[in-house]
Amino acid sequence: MTDTRYELAQVNISRLKAPLDSPQLKDFVDALDPVNATADAADGFVWRLQSDTGNATDVAVFGDDWLIVNMSVWRDANALTAFMYQGHHRELLGRRREWFEKLAESVTALWWVPAGHRPTVAEAESRLLHLRTHGPTPYAFTLRTSFPAGATAPETGEVPEGLGCSL
């Protein structure tokens, strides 16, 4: 059962292989609006980062013009994964190496937020950096190694014994 006091935030970043207006990225750019519309209508979708363009490709992350950011909030991990691995989004995931460089460090992080909270890019950057430094913890984790909502011990920020879980 999902704890409705929390929602699942996710961030992922990608380093472009070419400018967004290049022929190499045309299929990716053309797919943004349809995929975002599918996400917006998905069961369990709560919110996504977007600028006036309707997407977040022009939102700065880590001060790097070649990085683009995707950030959203979902009811829970099941809702997020149902969207990620079905339909058009799944097809695009299979083509990501055409458009984005493979990065050695973590590019995706998840964390629980209080229901109604909308994370900032600075918050997402902090979560990614924490995951890169410390590995999965209740502060920032992955789908493969996740933690239940509310698992963070208030004083230490560490997960109480036995609360970590794997998806």
C-alpha positions in Angstrom: 0.0 0.0 0.0 1.3 3.4 -0.9 1.8 6.0 1.8 -0.1 9.0 0.5 1.8 11.4 2.6 4.7 11.0 0.1 5.2 11.1 -3.6 8.2 9.8 -5.6 10.4 12.4 -7.3 12.7 11.4 -10.1 15.4 13.2 -12.1 17.4 12.1 -15.0 19.9 14.0 -17.0 21.4 13.3 -20.4 24.4 14.8 -22.3 23.4 15.6 -25.9 25.5 14.3 -28.8 24.4 17.2 -31.0 22.4 20.4 -30.7 18.7 20.0 -30.2 18.0 21.6 -33.5 20.3 19.2 -35.4 19.0 16.6 -37.8 20.6 13.9 -35.5 18.1 14.8 -32.7 15.1 15.5 -34.8 13.3 12.2 -33.9 14.0 12.9 -30.2 12.7 16.5 -30.3 9.7 15.5 -32.4 8.8 12.9 -29.7 8.9 15.2 -26.8 5.4 16.6 -26.9 3.7 13.2 -27.5 5.7 11.5 -24.8 5.1 14.3 -22.3 1.3 14.2 -23.1 1.4 10.4 -22.5 3.1 11.0 -19.1 0.7 13.8 -18.2 -2.2 11.4 -18.7 -0.6 8.3 -17.1 -2.0 6.8 -14.0 0.0 7.9 -11.0 1.6 11.0 -12.7 1.6 14.0 -10.5 3.9 16.7 -12.0 6.8 17.3 -14.4 9.4 20.1 -14.7 8.7 22.3 -17.7 9.5 25.8 -19.0 7.3 27.9 -21.2 8.2 25.6 -24.1 6.2 22.8 -22.5 9.3 20.7 -21.8 12.5 21.1 -19.9 15.1 21.0 -22.6 16.0 24.7 -22.0 16.3 24.3 -18.2 19.9 24.6 -17.0 21.4 21.7 -15.0 24.9 21.5 -13.5 25.8 24.7 -15.5 26.4 22.5 -18.6 24.8 23.6 -21.8 25.0 20.0 -23.2 23.1 18.5 -20.4 19.3 18.3 -20.4 17.1 17.4 -17.5 13.9 15.6 -17.0 12.3 15.7 -13.6 8.9 14.5 -12.5 6.8 13.4 -9.5 4.8 10.2 -9.4 2.4 8.5 -6.9 4.9 5.6 -6.5 7.6 3.5 -8.2 5.0 1.3 -9.8 3.4 4.2 -11.6 6.7 5.5 -12.7 7.9 2.2 -14.1 4.6 1.5 -15.8 5.1 4.7 -17.8 8.8 4.2 -18.4 8.7 0.7 -19.9 5.5 0.8 -22.0 4.5 2.4 -25.3 6.3 5.2 -27.0 8.6 6.0 -24.1 10.0 2.5 -24.1 10.7 2.8 -27.8 12.6 6.0 -27.2 14.6 4.5 -24.4 15.8 1.9 -26.8 17.2 4.7 -29.1 18.8 6.9 -26.4 22.4 6.1 -27.5 21.6 7.7 -30.9 21.0 11.0 -29.1 22.9 11.0 -25.8 26.4 10.2 -24.6 26.8 7.3 -22.2 28.0 8.8 -18.9 30.0 7.0 -16.4 28.4 8.5 -13.3 24.8 8.2 -12.2 22.3 10.1 -14.3 19.1 9.1 -12.5 18.0 9.6 -8.9 14.8 9.0 -7.0 13.7 10.3 -3.7 10.5 10.7 -1.7 9.0 14.1 -1.2 6.1 15.2 0.9 2.8 15.1 -1.1 2.4 18.4 -2.9 6.2 19.3 -2.9 7.6 20.3 -6.3 11.4 19.7 -6.4 13.8 22.3 -7.8 16.7 21.7 -10.2 19.1 22.5 -7.3 17.4 19.8 -5.2 17.7 17.3 -8.0 21.4 18.2 -8.5 22.0 17.6 -4.8 20.3 14.2 -4.9 22.3 13.1 -8.0 25.6 14.2 -6.4 24.7 12.4 -3.2 23.9 9.2 -5.1 27.2 9.5 -7.0 29.2 9.9 -3.8 27.3 7.6 -1.4 25.4 5.1 -3.5 21.7 4.4 -2.9 20.5 5.8 0.5 17.0 7.0 1.6 18.2 10.5 0.5 18.8 9.4 -3.2 18.2 6.0 -4.6 17.5 4.0 -7.8 14.7 1.8 -9.0 17.0 -1.2 -8.5 17.8 -0.2 -4.9 15.0 1.8 -3.4 13.7 2.7 0.1 10.2 3.1 1.4 8.7 6.5 1.9 9.6 7.9 5.3 12.6 5.6 5.7 15.0 8.4 6.6 15.8 8.6 10.3 15.4 12.3 11.3 18.6 12.7 13.2 21.1 10.8 11.1 19.6 10.7 7.6 20.4 7.0 7.6 18.0 4.2 6.9 16.7 2.3 9.9 17.9 -1.3 10.0 15.9 -3.6 7.7 14.0 -0.8 5.8 16.0 -0.9 2.6 14.5 -2.9 -0.2 15.2 -3.8 -3.8 12.8 -3.5 -6.7 
